[in-house]
Amino acid sequence: MATVTHVCTMNYVAKMRCEDPELLEAIVSNDDNLTYGDIISVYTSSEEAITALTECGIRIPRHAQGRAHASRNLA
């Protein structure tokens, strides 16, 4: 595994990819879509954290997006 030198917040990734942030959150919350180390928790205080993605995590497979869209449309 390569050394992580930077991460991007999920909101930034959603804007970069013109995605709905909630859809990206649904994709990331499914453990089948990402491998260990692709998701990073960044603690901004002792009680608050934000989720960030590594470069590998940003390249979420397209099939994961398709599954998320389908499940979201069924809800």
C-alpha positions in Angstrom: 0.0 0.0 0.0 1.3 3.4 -0.9 1.8 6.1 1.6 -1.2 8.5 1.9 0.0 12.0 1.4 -3.4 13.8 1.2 -7.1 13.2 1.6 -10.2 14.9 0.3 -13.4 15.5 2.3 -16.5 13.8 1.1 -18.2 17.1 0.3 -15.2 18.1 -1.9 -15.2 14.8 -3.7 -19.0 15.1 -4.3 -18.5 18.6 -5.8 -15.5 17.4 -7.9 -17.6 14.5 -9.3 -20.9 16.5 -9.6 -22.5 13.9 -7.2 -25.1 14.2 -4.6 -23.2 14.2 -1.2 -25.9 11.9 0.3 -25.4 9.4 -2.5 -21.6 9.5 -2.0 -22.2 8.9 1.7 -24.4 5.9 0.9 -21.7 4.4 -1.4 -18.9 5.0 1.2 -21.0 3.5 4.1 -21.2 0.2 2.2 -18.2 -1.8 3.2 -18.3 -3.8 -0.1 -17.4 -0.7 -2.1 -14.2 0.4 -0.5 -11.2 -1.4 1.0 -9.6 -0.7 4.3 -7.6 2.5 4.3 -9.7 4.3 1.6 -11.8 6.0 4.2 -10.2 8.3 6.8 -11.8 9.8 9.8 -10.5 13.3 10.5 -11.2 14.5 14.1 -11.8 18.2 14.2 -12.4 18.2 17.9 -12.8 15.6 20.7 -16.5 15.3 19.7 -16.6 15.9 16.0 -15.1 14.1 13.0 -15.5 14.4 9.2 -15.0 11.6 6.7 -12.3 11.9 4.0 -11.2 9.7 1.2 -7.8 8.8 -0.1 -6.9 9.0 -3.8 -7.9 5.3 -4.1 -11.2 6.0 -2.3 -12.1 8.8 -4.7 -12.0 6.3 -7.6 -15.1 4.5 -6.4 -16.0 1.8 -8.9 -18.8 2.8 -11.3 -20.7 -0.4 -10.4 -20.9 0.8 -6.8 -22.5 4.0 -8.1 -25.0 2.1 -10.1 -26.0 -0.1 -7.1 -26.4 3.0 -4.9 -28.6 4.8 -7.5 -30.8 1.7 -7.9 -31.3 1.2 -4.1 -31.9 4.9 -3.7 -34.6 4.9 -6.4 -36.4 2.0 -4.7 -36.6 3.9 -1.4 
